[in-house]
Structures are given as C-alpha cells and as structure tokens.
Amino acid sequence: MQDNATTWHFNRHEKIALAIGLALVLAFGAYVERKTALRRRPNTDLSVFTRAAWAVRNGENLYNVTESHGWHYGYPPAFAILFTPLAIAPPKVLPPLAPEEERTEANTPWGYQVSHANSVYGLHRENFPFFCIVALWFAISIALTCLSSHLLACALEERKWTQGPPREPGRRRRWWAIRALPVLACLASLATSWSRGQVDVVMLAAFSLAIYLAVNRREIPAGMFLAVPAAIKLFPALLLLFPVWRGRWRMVVGTVLGLFLSFVVLPVVTFGPGRTVELYHTWRHVLIEPALGQGTDSSRALELTQMNLRDNQSLLSFIHNLRYHHLSRDHRPPGAPISWRLAVGLLGTLILLGIGVIAELRRRDSPPQVLILCGLLIGLAMLVTPVVHHCYYLLLLPLLCALIDHKLPEVVASIRDLRLPKVVTFFMLTDMLVRVPPIGFWLRDIGVPLLTLVCLTTAGAWLLWRQRATEPQLRDSQALPNY
C-alpha cells in the first residue's frame, strides 16, 4: 500500500476532528492536574519517579526513599537516572505536634493528607513545580502514544514515518483508521496510565520504534530500542527472543548493547562501580526475591508483590483468587505456594514452544507477522509474570494493530467498513468495564481481563498460523507463468 504523498495537509473534517480530540485531551489533562498536583496529597505514581530522581541527584539510595504515600521506586536504576531532569524535592518534613494537638491544614505542609480536610489544595508556591512536571509528563505521554500508533501503522503499511496520509479518499480513511482504532481499543488502559503518571507509554514507544526499525531492517538500533522496555520493567525481557528466533544477529548485538548501556554503563557512570553493586543488591533483596516467592523482605508487599492486590491480573494471581474465591481479597493469603509458581512457569514454557512452532525459524517476516509475533511474546510475558497491573495491557497495541489491519479492507469506502474484530471489541469493552465500580472489581476478581488477554493472543496465534499456511500457496501461484 505504497503512496508517494509526503505532505501533511488536512481537510476541513480532519481539522475539526483533530480540534475535538485536542479539546478532549486538554480536558482530561485538567482532570489529571486536579487529582494530582492540585490535591493536598497527589494521587499519582509520578511522585515515585520524581522522588527517586531526586535521590539520584542527591546521592541517596533510590530504593530506600519513599514519597508522601510511603511508596517506593521498584525498577532498575536506569530510568530514575534518566528522570533526573524532572526531579523534585520531596515535601517538607511533617513538623512535630504538641501533646494532644491534631493534624490540621495549618500545621500540615503540602504533600500529606489531613483527616476531615478538603482534599483540593489549589495552586501555590509549594506545589507549582510539581504542577508543571505533571503537565509536562502528561504531554509527553500523549505524544508518545500518538507516535507509537503512527510507527506501528507505518510498519504495517511499509511507509516512512515522515510521510503524510494518502490523497485518495478510501486509502486516506484507512490511514486514519489503522492509527485511531487500536488506540480507541485500549483507550481505557492508556487513560489509566496517563492519569496515574505511569511509564508504560515509554515502554510502548520504545517497543513500537523497535518494531518499525526491525521492519525496515535497521537491525542494531532496533535491538537497542527493544532492550529499553526490559531496562524499565523486567517482564518485557521475553521480547528479546524475537531477534534470536529470527536469526537476526545484528539485532541481537543491538539488544545486548542496549542492555549493557542501561544496566551497567549508565549506573556505573552515575554512581560508580561499588555504589551500583550496592543498589542492585538492594533491588534484588527488596523486590526480585519477594516477587519470585523467595527472601524474607516484605517492605514492598502492600505496594507490589502480594498476590491479593486488587489490580493484579497475572495467571498466578488468577489461580490464587480462584483457590480462595470464598474469602474477601483482604482475607486471602498474601503469598502463593511454590507449586503454583512452578505450574505457571511450566505452562508458560509450553506456550512459548507452541508460539515457536507457529512462528517457525526464519529470517524474514511480513510486517503483520512481526507485529503479531512481538504481540504474542509480550502477551505471554504478562501471563507468566507474578504481578501484572491492568494498565500494562496498553502494551498489546501492536497485536491490536495487526488484528485490526487484517480486518480492514484495502480501501475504506465508508464508515460501515470500520468494523472491529469481535475479539478486539470484547477486549475494548472489558477494558472499560473493569474500571467502573462496583462491577469492575468483580470482573477483575474473576479474571475477565486475563481472559481477554488469552483471547487476543489466541486470535493472533491463529492469524499467524493461517498466514504461514497460505504462504506456500501464494509462492506457487506467483511462480506460475501468465498466459
């Protein structure tokens, strides 16, 4: 579907739609500011990253510091180091109280909750820097989301990312559809990540850029960007199997280089060798071992590693909730037996072998096959990781793009042609409903989001299998002479 158009001129209807979209984004941004920087205690994860970045800048142990909620930074050091331009000093220390004195708005600085007080703080000198950081990070998140969608669509279309939309109306509608529909399909997860100030959109952008570069045979930079999600949160490391399976060794070199820069060079340059070793030792002790059911540290249990967390949608959590369905979440055991963990690992290995059989060992794939295979690997990573928050589902955007692209006609004659695959519709509706109380809690508790993940990956595997099965027939037909 090549087109020589390179301009970015939009017609009147497109400008109106873009203006409406921008207005909605700005309105949502105002809502995000109100629930974060303009509250007495910000309700956002962004404070975790700004606090960790401040610890990096001031020589503190970034795994020991907390922000006003008591939350810890739990990722490898690289992202906290790169976040230092957005570092903000923590709120003032709570002043001591006289005997029988209660916390009031007058004696409690911004950043801490006061019982029976108005949660809205307003804009003052104390929270103005954080207000600016929230606005900047929100704008970055929106920009990275748009870039990710555009890069994935360009990979499917085999177009340069600098090219504008086609001139022909039918193809122009398809150009817009393949960029907008996948975003709408996972809009609930995206909006959750935007509102919480999370970093999942950074992983998505790196993931999408790696796919775009891989389709265009830019092997080493593709591998370097493929390493970025694993350097932010470990579970996307399963994606690193893609270049190995495909025998794309230059991409493997890029991946190794990216991991080395992220995990070794950047921390050592920032902290020095000894301090880097100390940080990794702390990280392993407080997070990695408890997440794998080992060790004795429980400092992150309520934040991340417990099995009875309300937002955990991993397979291990599903088994745990099914086993203790007769108990409320708060009364279920916080840990999972080692036998369950081994069962999940074994099932994940079998699924990985199944993906390998479907994908076959080969050096070249069509663009949709690249997106599907990478989507299957990220889906499997979310299935077997002990703790998976529901907003991680935005990382399924490449798989959603491939499924929607397969359903769309080459020329979209009218809006009636914009029909989503049933499995994508099921995913989109569930992704929205799980955030609507009280039905959302019940849906999450019985693992309906996990079911949508399984359905999406199954549909992707089936589509990949069908495409592989028809390739020999296509090659044979193309080899026949034309009479």
Helices and strands as residue ranges (DSSP letters): H 12-35, H 46-57, H 77-82, G 84-86, H 128-157, H 169-185, H 187-196, H 200-215, H 219-232, G 235-240, H 241-245, H 249-260, I 261-265, H 266-271, H 273-283, I 284-288, H 289-291, I 301-305, H 315-323, G 329-331, H 338-359, H 367-384, G 390-396, H 397-407, G 415-417, H 422-433, H 439-445, H 448-479
